[in-house]
Amino acid sequence: MTVKLIALYRKPDDVNAFLDHYHNVHMPLVAKTPHLMKAVVNSVIGSPMGEPPYFLMTEMYFADALKFDEAMKSPENRAAGKDLMGFAKSLVTLIIVEED
């Protein structure tokens, strides 16, 4: 069963600086994570209930829970996590889901 790590980002004060770092530094680090099948970055464009609480959502796909666990323990993932905490600690919510 596919496991996804989903990162939900609240809108930063400086959107352009955030996106520059996100796309040019952070996502290349994420791409090195072992067992990562794909990563999809989604821009939030609205909400049926008013202003959306997030402006960006990234889905990182892993084949199963075992591959996900191995990936999370890797030095490559630790490097991506360290970067994340350096530029988005107060903005990010991380959740782990299984596709039905």
C-alpha contacts under 8 A as a table, 3 or more apart, distances in Angstrom:
res1	aa1	res2	aa2	distance
1	M	63	A	6.64
1	M	64	D	5.25
1	M	65	A	7.60
1	M	98	E	6.62
1	M	99	E	6.56
1	M	100	D	7.48
2	T	61	Y	6.83
2	T	62	F	5.80
2	T	63	A	4.79
2	T	64	D	4.94
2	T	65	A	7.56
2	T	98	E	5.76
2	T	99	E	5.63
3	V	61	Y	6.04
3	V	62	F	5.20
3	V	63	A	6.35
3	V	64	D	5.40
3	V	65	A	6.08
3	V	68	F	6.84
3	V	96	I	7.08
3	V	97	V	5.74
3	V	98	E	4.52
3	V	99	E	6.47
4	K	59	E	6.22
4	K	60	M	5.27
4	K	61	Y	4.61
4	K	62	F	6.04
4	K	96	I	5.71
4	K	97	V	5.28
4	K	98	E	6.25
4	K	99	E	7.69
5	L	59	E	5.94
5	L	60	M	5.12
5	L	61	Y	6.77
5	L	94	L	6.93
5	L	95	I	5.86
5	L	96	I	4.62
5	L	97	V	6.55
6	I	57	M	6.90
6	I	58	T	5.60
6	I	59	E	4.62
6	I	60	M	6.29
6	I	94	L	5.67
6	I	95	I	5.25
6	I	96	I	6.18
6	I	97	V	7.57
7	A	57	M	5.57
7	A	58	T	5.14
7	A	59	E	6.64
7	A	92	V	6.42
7	A	93	T	5.76
7	A	94	L	4.64
7	A	95	I	6.65
8	L	54	Y	6.27
8	L	55	F	7.83
8	L	56	L	6.04
8	L	57	M	4.61
8	L	58	T	6.72
8	L	92	V	5.56
8	L	93	T	5.10
8	L	94	L	6.37
9	Y	54	Y	5.29
9	Y	55	F	6.02
9	Y	56	L	5.18
9	Y	57	M	6.25
9	Y	91	L	5.39
9	Y	92	V	4.59
9	Y	93	T	6.51
10	R	53	P	6.19
10	R	54	Y	4.33
10	R	55	F	5.67
10	R	56	L	7.15
10	R	91	L	5.05
10	R	92	V	6.51
11	K	15	V	6.99
11	K	54	Y	6.23
11	K	55	F	5.36
11	K	56	L	7.74
11	K	91	L	7.27
12	P	15	V	5.54
12	P	18	F	6.92
12	P	91	L	7.01
14	D	17	A	5.56
14	D	18	F	6.22
15	V	18	F	5.08
15	V	19	L	6.07
16	N	19	L	5.22
16	N	20	D	6.07
17	A	20	D	5.11
17	A	21	H	6.27
18	F	21	H	5.33
18	F	22	Y	5.93
18	F	87	F	7.81
19	L	22	Y	4.81
19	L	23	H	5.92
20	D	23	H	5.54
20	D	24	N	5.81
20	D	25	V	7.79
21	H	24	N	5.30
21	H	25	V	5.15
21	H	26	H	6.31
22	Y	25	V	5.80
22	Y	26	H	4.79
22	Y	27	M	6.00
23	H	26	H	6.14
23	H	27	M	5.38
23	H	28	P	7.34
24	N	27	M	6.65
24	N	28	P	6.64
25	V	28	P	5.75
25	V	29	L	6.61
26	H	29	L	5.22
26	H	30	V	6.30
26	H	80	A	6.49
26	H	83	D	6.64
26	H	84	L	7.07
27	M	30	V	4.81
27	M	31	A	6.03
28	P	31	A	5.05
28	P	32	K	6.80
29	L	32	K	5.48
29	L	33	T	7.32
29	L	76	E	7.10
29	L	77	N	7.80
29	L	79	A	7.06
29	L	80	A	5.29
30	V	33	T	5.51
30	V	76	E	7.57
30	V	77	N	6.77
30	V	80	A	5.59
31	A	36	L	7.22
31	A	39	A	7.69
32	K	36	L	7.97
32	K	76	E	6.08
32	K	77	N	7.75
33	T	36	L	5.80
33	T	71	A	6.19
33	T	74	S	7.28
33	T	76	E	5.26
33	T	77	N	5.39
34	P	70	E	7.79
34	P	71	A	5.28
34	P	74	S	7.22
34	P	76	E	7.42
34	P	77	N	7.96
35	H	62	F	6.21
35	H	63	A	7.54
35	H	67	K	6.02
35	H	68	F	7.21
35	H	70	E	7.97
35	H	71	A	6.12
36	L	39	A	7.45
36	L	60	M	6.80
36	L	61	Y	5.94
36	L	62	F	5.37
36	L	71	A	7.49
37	M	60	M	7.55
37	M	61	Y	5.39
37	M	62	F	5.56
37	M	63	A	7.09
38	K	60	M	5.98
38	K	61	Y	5.42
38	K	62	F	7.72
39	A	58	T	6.82
39	A	59	E	5.54
39	A	60	M	4.38
39	A	61	Y	6.26
40	V	58	T	5.51
40	V	59	E	5.16
40	V	60	M	6.58
41	V	56	L	7.25
41	V	57	M	5.99
41	V	58	T	4.33
41	V	59	E	6.54
42	N	56	L	5.77
42	N	57	M	5.07
42	N	58	T	5.88
43	S	55	F	6.07
43	S	56	L	4.72
43	S	57	M	6.48
44	V	52	P	7.63
44	V	54	Y	6.70
44	V	55	F	4.78
44	V	56	L	5.41
44	V	57	M	7.06
45	I	55	F	7.38
46	G	50	G	7.60
46	G	51	E	6.76
46	G	52	P	5.88
47	S	50	G	5.62
47	S	51	E	6.19
47	S	52	P	5.19
49	M	52	P	7.51
52	P	55	F	7.18
54	Y	57	M	7.43
62	F	65	A	7.57
62	F	67	K	6.33
62	F	68	F	5.61
63	A	67	K	6.31
63	A	68	F	7.40
64	D	67	K	5.47
64	D	68	F	6.18
65	A	68	F	4.93
65	A	69	D	6.05
66	L	69	D	5.15
66	L	70	E	6.24
67	K	70	E	5.11
67	K	71	A	6.07
68	F	71	A	5.06
68	F	72	M	6.17
69	D	72	M	5.18
69	D	73	K	6.45
70	E	73	K	5.32
70	E	74	S	6.48
71	A	74	S	5.26
71	A	77	N	6.57
72	M	77	N	5.74
72	M	78	R	7.39
73	K	77	N	6.90
73	K	78	R	7.23
74	S	77	N	5.31
74	S	78	R	6.35
75	P	78	R	4.93
75	P	79	A	6.19
76	E	79	A	5.17
76	E	80	A	6.42
77	N	80	A	5.00
77	N	81	G	6.02
78	R	81	G	4.96
78	R	82	K	6.05
79	A	82	K	5.13
79	A	83	D	6.27
80	A	83	D	5.14
80	A	84	L	6.13
81	G	84	L	4.92
81	G	85	M	6.21
82	K	85	M	5.26
82	K	86	G	6.28
83	D	86	G	5.00
83	D	87	F	6.52
84	L	87	F	5.55
84	L	88	A	5.46
84	L	89	K	6.43
85	M	88	A	5.56
85	M	89	K	4.38
86	G	89	K	6.47
88	A	91	L	5.05
88	A	92	V	5.94
89	K	92	V	5.88
